[in-house]
Amino acid sequence: MPIQAVKKIWMNGELVDWDDAKIHVLTHSLHYGSGVFEGIRCYKTGRGPAVFRLKEHMQRLHDSGKVYFMDIPYSVDELCTATKELIRANGLEECYIRPIAYRGYGEMGLNPLNSPIDVSIAAWPWGAYLGEEGLRNGIRVKVSSFQRISPNILPPTAKNTGQYANSILAKLESIHAGYDEAILMDYRGFISEGPGENLFIVKDGIIYTPPEHASILKGITRDSIIVIARDLGYEVVETDMTRGTLYLADEAFFTGTAVELTPIREIDGYRIGRPGPITRKIQAKFFEVIKGRDERYKNWCDFI
């Protein structure tokens, strides 16, 4: 989706004009993918804008940096404060937020340790990642021929910029084949996740999702959905799943900051059908939660 420009971007502790938020062409991360990032959403609520699980996202940014020996020069609390300052400066009620820490200009080569660590946060209005129609009626998905990176190639637990080349290839393959999105399998041949989403299926009233060892990113939205589903009385099982499991699912859906909770109506030509009752119930509750309408989860909403 196109980016809608706003007034300011936060860069290394300062708010700069949108058009002045620039980096050098020899920035290390541009050449080697040596950056870590997050995707976060802010929602309009009855108490004003609220960022969903902001602290958890900024903690994961720090954790991703640790995996890549990046000492991020701003604390979790400082990044949370900067995010709120940015949203206020831009007068945003709802937005997508992209913090990124990256190795900057000054060194070239595969040893990045002498490169400076720069940090930026951008926020802009952004609608449904896979479309409003997809949110309502589900999307068509293809199992990709590209395998999800394994833990001994690149650690999936980190949101590293370079790792998403794997996701881009899977995404483009699905688009060229006429589908909306992809599903990747892990190095063992079990189901992993989407290019930028975690995956859930429903079978005989039980909700299943791939476990951490299936080369997934442990999504913050994924965690939220597991908590919500269990609070609603559903059994949620983290387990390895085969390709055939997908084709026989009663319901299926993706979760993630960008996709929120998007139903899946078809996989590889196998019809799952319109969003089922369990998917709909969890989706409805999730949107209540992120809009600040359920007091039980108010600690997930960081109000501006």
C-alpha positions as a Markdown table, in Angstrom:
| # | Residue | x | y | z |
|---|---|---|---|---|
| 1 | Met | 0.0 | 0.0 | 0.0 |
| 2 | Pro | 1.3 | 3.5 | -0.8 |
| 3 | Ile | 2.8 | 5.5 | 2.1 |
| 4 | Gln | 0.9 | 8.7 | 3.0 |
| 5 | Ala | 3.3 | 11.4 | 4.0 |
| 6 | Val | 2.8 | 13.2 | 7.2 |
| 7 | Lys | 4.8 | 16.1 | 8.9 |
| 8 | Lys | 7.5 | 14.5 | 11.0 |
| 9 | Ile | 9.8 | 11.5 | 11.4 |
| 10 | Trp | 11.8 | 10.8 | 14.6 |
| 11 | Met | 15.5 | 10.3 | 13.8 |
| 12 | Asn | 18.2 | 9.8 | 16.4 |
| 13 | Gly | 16.3 | 11.7 | 19.1 |
| 14 | Glu | 15.0 | 14.6 | 17.0 |
| 15 | Leu | 11.8 | 15.2 | 15.0 |
| 16 | Val | 12.7 | 16.1 | 11.4 |
| 17 | Asp | 10.6 | 17.0 | 8.4 |
| 18 | Trp | 9.3 | 14.1 | 6.5 |
| 19 | Asp | 11.2 | 15.0 | 3.3 |
| 20 | Asp | 14.4 | 15.5 | 5.2 |
| 21 | Ala | 14.5 | 12.1 | 6.8 |
| 22 | Lys | 17.4 | 10.8 | 4.6 |
| 23 | Ile | 20.4 | 8.5 | 4.9 |
| 24 | His | 23.6 | 8.2 | 2.9 |
| 25 | Val | 23.8 | 5.8 | 0.0 |
| 26 | Leu | 26.7 | 4.0 | 1.7 |
| 27 | Thr | 24.6 | 3.2 | 4.8 |
| 28 | His | 25.7 | -0.3 | 5.9 |
| 29 | Ser | 22.2 | -1.6 | 6.3 |
| 30 | Leu | 21.3 | -0.7 | 2.7 |
| 31 | His | 24.1 | -3.0 | 1.4 |
| 32 | Tyr | 23.9 | -5.8 | 3.9 |
| 33 | Gly | 20.5 | -5.8 | 5.5 |
| 34 | Ser | 22.0 | -5.1 | 8.9 |
| 35 | Gly | 19.0 | -3.6 | 10.6 |
| 36 | Val | 16.1 | -4.6 | 12.9 |
| 37 | Phe | 12.6 | -3.2 | 12.9 |
| 38 | Glu | 9.1 | -3.4 | 14.2 |
| 39 | Gly | 5.6 | -2.9 | 13.0 |
| 40 | Ile | 3.1 | -1.4 | 15.4 |
| 41 | Arg | -0.4 | 0.1 | 15.2 |
| 42 | Cys | -2.1 | 2.9 | 16.9 |
| 43 | Tyr | -5.9 | 2.9 | 17.0 |
| 44 | Lys | -8.6 | 5.5 | 17.6 |
| 45 | Thr | -10.4 | 4.7 | 20.9 |
| 46 | Gly | -13.0 | 6.4 | 23.1 |
| 47 | Arg | -10.1 | 7.8 | 25.2 |
| 48 | Gly | -8.1 | 9.0 | 22.2 |
| 49 | Pro | -5.3 | 7.3 | 20.2 |
| 50 | Ala | -3.8 | 4.2 | 21.8 |
| 51 | Val | -0.8 | 2.2 | 20.6 |
| 52 | Phe | -1.3 | -1.6 | 20.8 |
| 53 | Arg | 1.2 | -3.3 | 23.0 |
| 54 | Leu | 3.9 | -0.6 | 22.4 |
| 55 | Lys | 6.3 | -1.7 | 25.1 |
| 56 | Glu | 6.3 | -5.3 | 24.0 |
| 57 | His | 7.2 | -4.2 | 20.5 |
| 58 | Met | 10.0 | -2.0 | 21.6 |
| 59 | Gln | 11.3 | -4.8 | 23.8 |
| 60 | Arg | 11.3 | -7.1 | 20.8 |
| 61 | Leu | 13.2 | -4.5 | 18.8 |
| 62 | His | 15.9 | -4.5 | 21.5 |
| 63 | Asp | 15.9 | -8.3 | 21.5 |
| 64 | Ser | 16.3 | -8.4 | 17.7 |
| 65 | Gly | 19.2 | -6.0 | 18.1 |
| 66 | Lys | 20.8 | -8.2 | 20.7 |
| 67 | Val | 20.8 | -11.2 | 18.3 |
| 68 | Tyr | 22.7 | -9.1 | 15.7 |
| 69 | Phe | 25.1 | -7.5 | 18.3 |
| 70 | Met | 23.4 | -4.2 | 17.9 |
| 71 | Asp | 23.5 | -2.0 | 21.0 |
| 72 | Ile | 20.4 | 0.2 | 20.4 |
| 73 | Pro | 21.3 | 3.6 | 22.0 |
| 74 | Tyr | 17.8 | 4.3 | 23.3 |
| 75 | Ser | 16.0 | 2.4 | 26.0 |
| 76 | Val | 12.6 | 0.7 | 25.6 |
| 77 | Asp | 11.0 | 3.5 | 27.6 |
| 78 | Glu | 12.7 | 6.2 | 25.6 |
| 79 | Leu | 11.5 | 4.6 | 22.3 |
| 80 | Cys | 8.0 | 4.4 | 23.7 |
| 81 | Thr | 8.1 | 8.1 | 24.7 |
| 82 | Ala | 9.5 | 9.0 | 21.3 |
| 83 | Thr | 6.7 | 7.1 | 19.5 |
| 84 | Lys | 4.0 | 9.0 | 21.5 |
| 85 | Glu | 5.7 | 12.3 | 20.8 |
| 86 | Leu | 5.8 | 11.5 | 17.1 |
| 87 | Ile | 2.1 | 10.6 | 16.9 |
| 88 | Arg | 1.2 | 13.8 | 18.7 |
| 89 | Ala | 3.4 | 15.9 | 16.5 |
| 90 | Asn | 1.7 | 14.5 | 13.4 |
| 91 | Gly | -1.8 | 14.8 | 14.8 |
| 92 | Leu | -2.6 | 11.2 | 14.1 |
| 93 | Glu | -5.6 | 9.3 | 15.5 |
| 94 | Glu | -4.8 | 6.0 | 13.8 |
| 95 | Cys | -1.6 | 5.0 | 12.2 |
| 96 | Tyr | 1.0 | 2.3 | 11.4 |
| 97 | Ile | 4.3 | 2.8 | 13.2 |
| 98 | Arg | 7.7 | 1.6 | 11.9 |
| 99 | Pro | 10.7 | 1.8 | 14.3 |
| 100 | Ile | 14.0 | 0.7 | 12.8 |
| 101 | Ala | 17.5 | 0.5 | 14.2 |
| 102 | Tyr | 20.1 | 0.1 | 11.5 |
| 103 | Arg | 23.9 | 0.2 | 11.0 |
| 104 | Gly | 24.6 | 3.6 | 9.4 |
| 105 | Tyr | 27.2 | 5.3 | 7.3 |
| 106 | Gly | 30.9 | 5.0 | 8.1 |
| 107 | Glu | 32.1 | 1.5 | 7.5 |
| 108 | Met | 31.8 | -1.0 | 4.6 |
| 109 | Gly | 32.3 | -4.8 | 4.7 |
| 110 | Leu | 30.9 | -7.8 | 6.5 |
| 111 | Asn | 32.3 | -6.8 | 9.9 |
| 112 | Pro | 29.7 | -4.2 | 11.0 |
| 113 | Leu | 30.8 | -3.6 | 14.5 |
| 114 | Asn | 32.4 | -0.2 | 13.9 |
| 115 | Ser | 29.3 | 1.2 | 12.1 |
| 116 | Pro | 27.1 | 3.6 | 14.0 |
| 117 | Ile | 23.7 | 2.5 | 15.2 |
| 118 | Asp | 21.0 | 4.9 | 13.9 |
| 119 | Val | 17.4 | 4.7 | 15.1 |
| 120 | Ser | 14.3 | 6.1 | 13.4 |
| 121 | Ile | 10.6 | 5.9 | 14.0 |
| 122 | Ala | 8.0 | 6.8 | 11.3 |
| 123 | Ala | 4.2 | 6.8 | 11.5 |
| 124 | Trp | 1.5 | 7.3 | 8.9 |
| 125 | Pro | -2.1 | 6.4 | 8.2 |
| 126 | Trp | -2.4 | 2.9 | 6.8 |
| 127 | Gly | -5.5 | 0.8 | 6.2 |
| 128 | Ala | -6.0 | -3.0 | 6.0 |
| 129 | Tyr | -2.8 | -4.6 | 4.7 |
| 130 | Leu | -4.6 | -7.2 | 2.6 |
| 131 | Gly | -7.6 | -5.1 | 1.9 |
| 132 | Glu | -11.0 | -4.5 | 3.6 |
| 133 | Glu | -12.5 | -7.1 | 1.4 |
| 134 | Gly | -10.0 | -9.6 | 2.8 |
| 135 | Leu | -10.8 | -8.7 | 6.4 |
| 136 | Arg | -14.5 | -9.3 | 5.7 |
| 137 | Asn | -14.5 | -12.3 | 3.4 |
| 138 | Gly | -11.1 | -13.9 | 3.5 |
| 139 | Ile | -8.2 | -14.1 | 1.1 |
| 140 | Arg | -6.7 | -16.7 | -1.3 |
| 141 | Val | -3.4 | -18.2 | -0.3 |
| 142 | Lys | -0.7 | -20.3 | -2.0 |
| 143 | Val | 1.8 | -22.6 | -0.3 |
| 144 | Ser | 5.2 | -21.2 | -1.5 |
| 145 | Ser | 8.0 | -23.2 | -3.1 |
| 146 | Phe | 10.4 | -21.0 | -1.1 |
| 147 | Gln | 11.2 | -22.5 | 2.3 |
| 148 | Arg | 11.1 | -20.4 | 5.5 |
| 149 | Ile | 14.6 | -19.6 | 6.8 |
| 150 | Ser | 15.7 | -22.1 | 9.4 |
| 151 | Pro | 17.1 | -21.2 | 12.8 |
| 152 | Asn | 20.6 | -22.2 | 11.8 |
| 153 | Ile | 20.6 | -20.0 | 8.7 |
| 154 | Leu | 19.1 | -16.8 | 10.2 |
| 155 | Pro | 17.3 | -16.7 | 13.5 |
| 156 | Pro | 13.6 | -16.2 | 12.8 |
| 157 | Thr | 13.0 | -14.9 | 16.3 |
| 158 | Ala | 14.6 | -11.6 | 15.2 |
| 159 | Lys | 12.9 | -9.1 | 12.9 |
| 160 | Asn | 16.0 | -8.4 | 10.8 |
| 161 | Thr | 15.6 | -6.3 | 7.6 |
| 162 | Gly | 17.7 | -8.7 | 5.4 |
| 163 | Gln | 15.7 | -11.7 | 6.5 |
| 164 | Tyr | 12.7 | -10.4 | 4.7 |
| 165 | Ala | 14.2 | -11.1 | 1.3 |
| 166 | Asn | 12.9 | -14.6 | 2.0 |
| 167 | Ser | 9.4 | -13.2 | 2.5 |
| 168 | Ile | 9.5 | -11.0 | -0.6 |
| 169 | Leu | 10.2 | -14.0 | -2.8 |
| 170 | Ala | 7.3 | -15.9 | -1.4 |
| 171 | Lys | 5.0 | -12.9 | -1.6 |
| 172 | Leu | 5.9 | -12.3 | -5.3 |
| 173 | Glu | 5.5 | -15.9 | -6.2 |
| 174 | Ser | 2.0 | -15.9 | -4.7 |
| 175 | Ile | 1.1 | -12.7 | -6.5 |
| 176 | His | 2.4 | -13.9 | -9.9 |
| 177 | Ala | 0.3 | -17.1 | -9.4 |
| 178 | Gly | -2.9 | -15.0 | -8.8 |
| 179 | Tyr | -3.1 | -15.3 | -5.1 |
| 180 | Asp | -3.3 | -12.7 | -2.3 |
| 181 | Glu | -0.6 | -14.2 | 0.0 |
| 182 | Ala | 1.7 | -17.1 | 0.7 |
| 183 | Ile | 2.4 | -19.7 | 3.3 |
| 184 | Leu | 5.9 | -21.0 | 3.8 |
| 185 | Met | 7.0 | -24.4 | 5.1 |
| 186 | Asp | 9.9 | -24.9 | 7.5 |
| 187 | Tyr | 13.2 | -26.7 | 6.8 |
| 188 | Arg | 11.6 | -30.0 | 8.1 |
| 189 | Gly | 8.6 | -29.8 | 5.7 |
| 190 | Phe | 6.1 | -28.6 | 8.3 |
| 191 | Ile | 3.9 | -25.5 | 8.0 |
| 192 | Ser | 5.6 | -22.3 | 9.3 |
| 193 | Glu | 3.9 | -19.0 | 8.6 |
| 194 | Gly | 3.1 | -16.4 | 6.1 |
| 195 | Pro | 5.7 | -13.9 | 4.7 |
| 196 | Gly | 4.7 | -11.4 | 7.4 |
| 197 | Glu | 2.0 | -13.2 | 9.3 |
| 198 | Asn | 1.4 | -16.0 | 11.8 |
| 199 | Leu | -1.0 | -18.7 | 10.8 |
| 200 | Phe | -3.9 | -20.4 | 12.7 |
| 201 | Ile | -6.4 | -23.1 | 11.6 |
| 202 | Val | -9.5 | -24.4 | 13.2 |
| 203 | Lys | -10.4 | -28.1 | 13.1 |
| 204 | Asp | -13.3 | -29.7 | 15.0 |
| 205 | Gly | -13.6 | -26.7 | 17.2 |
| 206 | Ile | -9.9 | -26.6 | 18.3 |
| 207 | Ile | -7.5 | -23.9 | 17.2 |
| 208 | Tyr | -4.1 | -24.9 | 16.0 |
| 209 | Thr | -1.0 | -22.8 | 15.3 |
| 210 | Pro | 2.7 | -23.7 | 14.4 |
| 211 | Pro | 5.1 | -23.7 | 17.4 |
| 212 | Glu | 8.2 | -21.5 | 17.8 |
| 213 | His | 10.5 | -24.3 | 16.5 |
| 214 | Ala | 8.6 | -24.2 | 13.1 |
| 215 | Ser | 10.8 | -21.2 | 12.2 |
| 216 | Ile | 8.2 | -18.6 | 13.1 |
| 217 | Leu | 8.5 | -15.1 | 14.4 |
| 218 | Lys | 6.7 | -15.2 | 17.8 |
| 219 | Gly | 4.2 | -12.5 | 16.9 |
| 220 | Ile | 2.8 | -10.1 | 19.4 |
| 221 | Thr | -0.5 | -10.2 | 17.7 |
| 222 | Arg | -0.2 | -14.0 | 17.7 |
| 223 | Asp | 0.2 | -14.0 | 21.4 |
| 224 | Ser | -2.7 | -11.6 | 21.8 |
| 225 | Ile | -5.0 | -13.9 | 19.8 |
| 226 | Ile | -3.9 | -17.0 | 21.8 |
| 227 | Val | -4.8 | -15.2 | 25.0 |
| 228 | Ile | -8.1 | -13.9 | 23.7 |
| 229 | Ala | -9.1 | -17.2 | 22.2 |
| 230 | Arg | -8.4 | -19.1 | 25.5 |
| 231 | Asp | -10.3 | -16.4 | 27.4 |
| 232 | Leu | -13.3 | -17.0 | 25.1 |
| 233 | Gly | -13.1 | -20.7 | 26.1 |
| 234 | Tyr | -11.4 | -22.2 | 23.0 |
| 235 | Glu | -8.6 | -24.7 | 23.2 |
| 236 | Val | -5.4 | -23.5 | 21.4 |
| 237 | Val | -2.7 | -26.0 | 20.5 |
| 238 | Glu | 0.7 | -25.1 | 19.3 |
| 239 | Thr | 1.8 | -28.1 | 17.1 |
| 240 | Asp | 3.5 | -29.1 | 13.9 |
| 241 | Met | 1.2 | -29.2 | 11.0 |
| 242 | Thr | 1.5 | -30.8 | 7.5 |
| 243 | Arg | 0.4 | -29.3 | 4.2 |
| 244 | Gly | -2.6 | -31.7 | 4.2 |
| 245 | Thr | -3.7 | -30.3 | 7.5 |
| 246 | Leu | -4.3 | -26.9 | 5.9 |
| 247 | Tyr | -6.4 | -28.4 | 3.1 |
| 248 | Leu | -8.7 | -30.1 | 5.6 |
| 249 | Ala | -9.1 | -27.1 | 7.9 |
| 250 | Asp | -12.6 | -26.0 | 8.8 |
| 251 | Glu | -11.4 | -22.4 | 9.2 |
| 252 | Ala | -8.0 | -20.6 | 8.8 |
| 253 | Phe | -6.7 | -17.1 | 9.4 |
| 254 | Phe | -3.5 | -15.0 | 9.5 |
| 255 | Thr | -2.5 | -12.7 | 12.4 |
| 256 | Gly | -0.1 | -9.8 | 12.5 |
| 257 | Thr | 0.2 | -6.1 | 13.1 |
| 258 | Ala | -0.2 | -5.3 | 9.5 |
| 259 | Val | -2.9 | -7.9 | 8.7 |
| 260 | Glu | -4.6 | -7.7 | 12.1 |
| 261 | Leu | -6.8 | -10.8 | 11.9 |
| 262 | Thr | -7.5 | -11.7 | 8.2 |
| 263 | Pro | -9.4 | -14.9 | 7.4 |
| 264 | Ile | -8.3 | -17.3 | 4.7 |
| 265 | Arg | -10.9 | -18.7 | 2.4 |
| 266 | Glu | -8.8 | -20.8 | 0.0 |
| 267 | Ile | -5.4 | -22.5 | 0.0 |
| 268 | Asp | -3.8 | -23.9 | -3.2 |
| 269 | Gly | -7.3 | -24.1 | -4.7 |
| 270 | Tyr | -8.7 | -26.0 | -1.8 |
| 271 | Arg | -11.8 | -24.1 | -0.6 |
| 272 | Ile | -11.9 | -23.3 | 3.2 |
| 273 | Gly | -15.0 | -21.2 | 2.7 |
| 274 | Arg | -16.2 | -17.9 | 4.1 |
| 275 | Pro | -14.9 | -16.9 | 7.5 |
| 276 | Gly | -16.3 | -19.4 | 10.1 |
| 277 | Pro | -17.9 | -18.7 | 13.4 |
| 278 | Ile | -14.8 | -19.2 | 15.5 |
| 279 | Thr | -12.7 | -16.9 | 13.3 |
| 280 | Arg | -15.5 | -14.3 | 13.3 |
| 281 | Lys | -15.9 | -14.4 | 17.1 |
| 282 | Ile | -12.2 | -14.0 | 17.8 |
| 283 | Gln | -11.8 | -11.3 | 15.1 |
| 284 | Ala | -14.7 | -9.3 | 16.6 |
| 285 | Lys | -13.2 | -9.6 | 20.1 |
| 286 | Phe | -9.8 | -8.6 | 18.8 |
| 287 | Phe | -11.1 | -5.4 | 17.2 |
| 288 | Glu | -12.9 | -4.6 | 20.5 |
| 289 | Val | -9.6 | -5.0 | 22.4 |
| 290 | Ile | -7.5 | -2.9 | 20.1 |
| 291 | Lys | -10.1 | -0.2 | 20.1 |
| 292 | Gly | -10.0 | 0.0 | 23.9 |
| 293 | Arg | -13.5 | -1.4 | 24.3 |
| 294 | Asp | -12.7 | -4.2 | 26.7 |
| 295 | Glu | -11.4 | -3.2 | 30.1 |
| 296 | Arg | -9.9 | -6.7 | 30.7 |
| 297 | Tyr | -7.2 | -5.9 | 28.2 |
| 298 | Lys | -6.7 | -2.2 | 28.8 |
| 299 | Asn | -3.0 | -2.8 | 29.8 |
| 300 | Trp | -2.4 | -3.7 | 26.1 |
| 301 | Cys | -3.5 | -0.2 | 25.0 |
| 302 | Asp | -0.9 | 2.5 | 25.6 |
| 303 | Phe | -2.9 | 5.7 | 25.4 |
| 304 | Ile | -1.4 | 8.8 | 23.9 |
